[in-house]
Every structure is written in structure tokens, then in C-alpha cells.
Amino acid sequence: MKKLISQALLTIMAFAVTATAAAAQAVDPAGSSPISGALDWIQGTLMGKVATTVAVIAVAAVGFMMLTGRMNWRYGATVIVGVFILFGAATIVSGIQAVAN
């Protein structure tokens, strides 16, 4: 009897997980167009010319400060790694999604 209940419970859990995964695969839910547009604008701003210019200036300033001994190397490396993560975010996310599927 216990084995039958545990098998039924496992079956129910499998269906629940499958339904949740299928619902998470929805490409464009109804009413998400304004939100999607706003997020696309934010992404364009973060990855556009302004962000690229600010990142170049930041890396140059950090590099100059590290070169002259005014900044800790660990903090400077953190800034540079942060810039790589910012501009590589789309590639990182697509790699994670490829592994998850």
C-alpha cells in the first residue's frame, strides 16, 4: 500500500514539474508588449554607445591608477571583470539556457 501511494505521489509530482516547465516556455505572454519594449530599451541603453564610452573611460582610469600604484590590483581587476560580465551578459545567459535545455 505504501509503495502504491509513493508511486502515485511521484507521478503527480512529475506531472506538476512537466506542466510548470511547459508554462515557463511561453514566448510572449499576453500583455507583455509594453514591458518587453521597456526592457529592450534598457538593454539597448546599457549595451549602446554611452555604456561603451563609460566602460572605456572606466577601464582606462582604473588601468592608469593601477599603473601608478594608486589603486589596489584586486579592486582594479574587479572593475575590469565587471565590464566583461556587463557586455558578455547576453552570451552568458544564452549559454546557461543552452545547458538547461
PyRosetta script that sets phi, psi and omega in degrees:
from pyrosetta import init, pose_from_sequence

init()
pose = pose_from_sequence("MKKLISQALLTIMAFAVTATAAAAQAVDPAGSSPISGALDWIQGTLMGKVATTVAVIAVAAVGFMMLTGRMNWRYGATVIVGVFILFGAATIVSGIQAVAN")
pose.set_psi(1, -42.9)
pose.set_omega(1, 179.9)
pose.set_phi(2, -64.9)
pose.set_psi(2, -36.9)
pose.set_omega(2, 179.8)
pose.set_phi(3, -65.8)
pose.set_psi(3, -40.0)
pose.set_omega(3, 178.9)
pose.set_phi(4, -64.8)
pose.set_psi(4, -41.0)
pose.set_omega(4, 178.6)
pose.set_phi(5, -66.6)
pose.set_psi(5, -41.6)
pose.set_omega(5, -179.7)
pose.set_phi(6, -67.4)
pose.set_psi(6, -36.6)
pose.set_omega(6, 176.7)
pose.set_phi(7, -66.7)
pose.set_psi(7, -40.1)
pose.set_omega(7, 177.9)
pose.set_phi(8, -64.4)
pose.set_psi(8, -41.3)
pose.set_omega(8, 179.2)
pose.set_phi(9, -64.3)
pose.set_psi(9, -41.4)
pose.set_omega(9, 177.8)
pose.set_phi(10, -64.5)
pose.set_psi(10, -38.9)
pose.set_omega(10, 178.6)
pose.set_phi(11, -64.4)
pose.set_psi(11, -44.5)
pose.set_omega(11, 178.8)
pose.set_phi(12, -62.5)
pose.set_psi(12, -42.3)
pose.set_omega(12, 179.5)
pose.set_phi(13, -65.0)
pose.set_psi(13, -37.8)
pose.set_omega(13, 179.0)
pose.set_phi(14, -64.2)
pose.set_psi(14, -42.6)
pose.set_omega(14, 177.9)
pose.set_phi(15, -65.4)
pose.set_psi(15, -38.2)
pose.set_omega(15, 179.9)
pose.set_phi(16, -64.9)
pose.set_psi(16, -42.7)
pose.set_omega(16, 179.6)
pose.set_phi(17, -67.5)
pose.set_psi(17, -40.3)
pose.set_omega(17, 179.2)
pose.set_phi(18, -64.0)
pose.set_psi(18, -42.6)
pose.set_omega(18, 179.5)
pose.set_phi(19, -65.9)
pose.set_psi(19, -38.5)
pose.set_omega(19, 178.8)
pose.set_phi(20, -66.7)
pose.set_psi(20, -42.1)
pose.set_omega(20, 179.1)
pose.set_phi(21, -64.6)
pose.set_psi(21, -39.1)
pose.set_omega(21, 179.1)
pose.set_phi(22, -67.3)
pose.set_psi(22, -38.5)
pose.set_omega(22, 178.9)
pose.set_phi(23, -68.7)
pose.set_psi(23, -31.3)
pose.set_omega(23, -180.0)
pose.set_phi(24, -73.6)
pose.set_psi(24, -15.3)
pose.set_omega(24, -178.5)
pose.set_phi(25, -83.0)
pose.set_psi(25, -3.3)
pose.set_omega(25, -178.4)
pose.set_phi(26, -57.5)
pose.set_psi(26, 129.2)
pose.set_omega(26, -173.9)
pose.set_phi(27, -77.9)
pose.set_psi(27, -51.1)
pose.set_omega(27, -175.4)
pose.set_phi(28, -141.2)
pose.set_psi(28, 91.2)
pose.set_omega(28, -178.9)
pose.set_phi(29, -63.5)
pose.set_psi(29, 156.9)
pose.set_omega(29, -178.9)
pose.set_phi(30, -62.5)
pose.set_psi(30, 135.9)
pose.set_omega(30, 177.8)
pose.set_phi(31, 83.3)
pose.set_psi(31, 6.3)
pose.set_omega(31, -177.0)
pose.set_phi(32, -93.4)
pose.set_psi(32, 1.0)
pose.set_omega(32, -176.5)
pose.set_phi(33, -60.8)
pose.set_psi(33, -46.7)
pose.set_omega(33, 178.1)
pose.set_phi(34, -64.5)
pose.set_psi(34, -38.3)
pose.set_omega(34, 179.9)
pose.set_phi(35, -67.6)
pose.set_psi(35, -43.1)
pose.set_omega(35, 178.8)
pose.set_phi(36, -62.4)
pose.set_psi(36, -40.8)
pose.set_omega(36, 177.6)
pose.set_phi(37, -63.4)
pose.set_psi(37, -41.4)
pose.set_omega(37, 178.8)
pose.set_phi(38, -65.1)
pose.set_psi(38, -41.8)
pose.set_omega(38, 179.2)
pose.set_phi(39, -67.8)
pose.set_psi(39, -35.5)
pose.set_omega(39, 175.5)
pose.set_phi(40, -64.4)
pose.set_psi(40, -37.7)
pose.set_omega(40, 177.7)
pose.set_phi(41, -65.0)
pose.set_psi(41, -43.2)
pose.set_omega(41, 179.1)
pose.set_phi(42, -63.2)
pose.set_psi(42, -42.8)
pose.set_omega(42, 179.1)
pose.set_phi(43, -63.7)
pose.set_psi(43, -42.1)
pose.set_omega(43, 177.9)
pose.set_phi(44, -62.2)
pose.set_psi(44, -38.3)
pose.set_omega(44, 178.5)
pose.set_phi(45, -68.1)
pose.set_psi(45, -43.3)
pose.set_omega(45, -178.7)
pose.set_phi(46, -69.3)
pose.set_psi(46, -28.6)
pose.set_omega(46, -177.4)
pose.set_phi(47, -104.2)
pose.set_psi(47, 4.0)
pose.set_omega(47, -175.4)
pose.set_phi(48, -84.3)
pose.set_psi(48, -163.4)
pose.set_omega(48, -175.2)
pose.set_phi(49, -67.2)
pose.set_psi(49, -35.3)
pose.set_omega(49, -179.5)
pose.set_phi(50, -63.9)
pose.set_psi(50, -48.2)
pose.set_omega(50, -179.8)
pose.set_phi(51, -64.9)
pose.set_psi(51, -37.3)
pose.set_omega(51, 179.0)
pose.set_phi(52, -64.9)
pose.set_psi(52, -42.0)
pose.set_omega(52, 179.1)
pose.set_phi(53, -64.1)
pose.set_psi(53, -44.6)
pose.set_omega(53, 179.3)
pose.set_phi(54, -63.5)
pose.set_psi(54, -40.6)
pose.set_omega(54, 179.5)
pose.set_phi(55, -65.1)
pose.set_psi(55, -40.0)
pose.set_omega(55, 178.6)
pose.set_phi(56, -64.2)
pose.set_psi(56, -43.4)
pose.set_omega(56, 178.7)
pose.set_phi(57, -64.4)
pose.set_psi(57, -41.3)
pose.set_omega(57, 179.9)
pose.set_phi(58, -64.1)
pose.set_psi(58, -44.6)
pose.set_omega(58, -179.9)
pose.set_phi(59, -66.1)
pose.set_psi(59, -39.2)
pose.set_omega(59, 178.2)
pose.set_phi(60, -64.9)
pose.set_psi(60, -43.4)
pose.set_omega(60, 179.7)
pose.set_phi(61, -65.7)
pose.set_psi(61, -43.5)
pose.set_omega(61, 178.7)
pose.set_phi(62, -64.5)
pose.set_psi(62, -42.5)
pose.set_omega(62, 178.2)
pose.set_phi(63, -61.8)
pose.set_psi(63, -42.0)
pose.set_omega(63, 178.6)
pose.set_phi(64, -65.9)
pose.set_psi(64, -41.9)
pose.set_omega(64, 179.4)
pose.set_phi(65, -66.7)
pose.set_psi(65, -37.0)
pose.set_omega(65, 176.8)
pose.set_phi(66, -68.1)
pose.set_psi(66, -37.1)
pose.set_omega(66, -179.2)
pose.set_phi(67, -65.6)
pose.set_psi(67, -37.3)
pose.set_omega(67, -178.7)
pose.set_phi(68, -89.1)
pose.set_psi(68, -1.0)
pose.set_omega(68, 176.4)
pose.set_phi(69, 83.9)
pose.set_psi(69, 15.4)
pose.set_omega(69, -179.1)
pose.set_phi(70, -91.0)
pose.set_psi(70, -9.9)
pose.set_omega(70, -178.2)
pose.set_phi(71, -132.7)
pose.set_psi(71, 143.7)
pose.set_omega(71, 176.5)
pose.set_phi(72, -65.4)
pose.set_psi(72, 138.0)
pose.set_omega(72, -178.3)
pose.set_phi(73, -62.6)
pose.set_psi(73, -34.8)
pose.set_omega(73, -179.8)
pose.set_phi(74, -64.6)
pose.set_psi(74, -43.6)
pose.set_omega(74, 178.7)
pose.set_phi(75, -66.7)
pose.set_psi(75, -40.3)
pose.set_omega(75, 177.7)
pose.set_phi(76, -63.0)
pose.set_psi(76, -41.3)
pose.set_omega(76, 178.3)
pose.set_phi(77, -66.2)
pose.set_psi(77, -34.1)
pose.set_omega(77, 177.7)
pose.set_phi(78, -63.5)
pose.set_psi(78, -41.4)
pose.set_omega(78, 178.4)
pose.set_phi(79, -64.2)
pose.set_psi(79, -44.4)
pose.set_omega(79, -178.5)
pose.set_phi(80, -66.6)
pose.set_psi(80, -41.4)
pose.set_omega(80, 177.0)
pose.set_phi(81, -64.4)
pose.set_psi(81, -37.2)
pose.set_omega(81, 177.2)
pose.set_phi(82, -61.3)
pose.set_psi(82, -39.8)
pose.set_omega(82, 177.8)
pose.set_phi(83, -65.8)
pose.set_psi(83, -41.5)
pose.set_omega(83, 177.3)
pose.set_phi(84, -61.9)
pose.set_psi(84, -41.2)
pose.set_omega(84, 179.2)
pose.set_phi(85, -66.9)
pose.set_psi(85, -40.5)
pose.set_omega(85, 179.9)
pose.set_phi(86, -60.3)
pose.set_psi(86, -49.0)
pose.set_omega(86, -176.9)
pose.set_phi(87, -82.5)
pose.set_psi(87, -16.2)
pose.set_omega(87, 177.7)
pose.set_phi(88, -100.5)
pose.set_psi(88, 9.1)
pose.set_omega(88, -175.1)
pose.set_phi(89, -60.0)
pose.set_psi(89, -42.1)
pose.set_omega(89, -179.0)
pose.set_phi(90, -63.6)
pose.set_psi(90, -40.5)
pose.set_omega(90, 179.0)
pose.set_phi(91, -68.7)
pose.set_psi(91, -39.0)
pose.set_omega(91, 179.2)
pose.set_phi(92, -63.8)
pose.set_psi(92, -45.6)
pose.set_omega(92, -179.0)
pose.set_phi(93, -65.4)
pose.set_psi(93, -42.2)
pose.set_omega(93, 179.5)
pose.set_phi(94, -65.3)
pose.set_psi(94, -33.9)
pose.set_omega(94, 175.9)
pose.set_phi(95, -66.7)
pose.set_psi(95, -41.2)
pose.set_omega(95, 177.9)
pose.set_phi(96, -65.3)
pose.set_psi(96, -41.3)
pose.set_omega(96, 178.9)
pose.set_phi(97, -65.2)
pose.set_psi(97, -36.5)
pose.set_omega(97, 179.0)
pose.set_phi(98, -66.2)
pose.set_psi(98, -37.9)
pose.set_omega(98, 178.7)
pose.set_phi(99, -71.0)
pose.set_psi(99, -37.5)
pose.set_omega(99, -177.4)
pose.set_phi(100, -70.0)
pose.set_psi(100, -30.8)
pose.set_omega(100, -179.4)
pose.set_phi(101, -89.1)
pose.dump_pdb("model.pdb")
